[in-house]
Amino acid sequence: MRRRTPPPPSPLPQRQGVDPVRVRLPAGGPWATVREHLVERLSGAGAGVVDGMFDAGLVVGADGRPVAADAPYEPGLFVWFHRALPAEVPVPFPVEVVHRDEHIVVVDKPHFLATTPRGGHVAETALARLRRELGIETLTAAHRLDRLTAGLVLFTVRPRERGAYQTLFRDRRVRKEYEAVAPYDPSLALPRTVRSRIVKERGVLTAREVAGEPNAVTRVELAEHRPWRGGALGRYRLVPATGQTHQLRVHMNALGVPILGDPLYPEVAAPAPPGDFRRPLQLLARALEFTDPVTGREHRFRSRRVLDAWAAYDRWAAER
């Protein structure tokens, strides 16, 4: 089997904990110059933005030298540049480090903070923030946790070891346990294992269940319940065996007990304005257990967070 040649190291430093963009010019195509390809590739930014990057010498080659706008197109050539960071409202909650050694960093992520840069969340992400705060430029995420979900996330320190930790998640050798607060339905028989087929289409906010071979499996247990204003709340323990997008939220909604604070299930709510950190989704990645693939050590981590709607529902509900 032919090994893929790794790309050369980046000639540009990180900016606010964010890596520069690396582009490898593909084989074939109608482009005569590097500029023509980037204008097409970054069509959303506009030709003027791309021209400004070239004029300022912000597009560089592997040697760190600026690439001219009229540089001939060369298939396989690597170029790097920093894209302008979007304006972001800082998430006013800390990322708590639960464990740190020479191989991994495990953190307790707050609600509203994305795990890794994506879309309009770039510098205000757990990864970028940890790189800045811990001074570990090589830090990378071994898996992702939804922006609206709080709890435990595993990061790797050494690039050459990242694959070993990612393989744990791919091969389902990590035990993950979540906690959720949702309505209590006395007619809902629990515990139970929910199995369904979930699909998430690009450009569609919600995932949905469809007929077919199950690809999403979740163990749902009721930890406790208590009355509230003529109804009742439940605190649930959720143990996923798979990791489909929005899996826990879809399964809880399908059971008729949607997780409190969910802006997508059962109905899509209007987007919250930037800086609105009220009424967080009541879903928490509570526990993470695995055998370290590098050291052989048994790891068992637990979040110390308490879901607001369970600790003080009236206060959580009043945050409008």
ABEGO torsion letter per residue (X at the ends): XBBBBBBBBBABBBBGGBBBBBBBBBBEEABABAAAAAAAAAAAAEAAAAAAAAAAGABBBAAGBBBBAABBBBBGBBBBBBBBBBBBBBBABBBBBABBBAABBBBBBBBGBBABBBEABAABBAAAAAAAAAGBAABBBABBBBAABBEBBBBBABAAAAAAAAAAAAAGABBBBBBBBBBBBAABBOBBBBBBBBBBBBGBABBBBBBEBBABBBBBBBABBBBBGGBBBBBBBBBBABBBBGAAAAAAAAAGBBBBGBAAOABBBBBBBBGBABGBBBBBBABBBBBBAAAGBBBBBBBABBBAAAABAAAAAABX
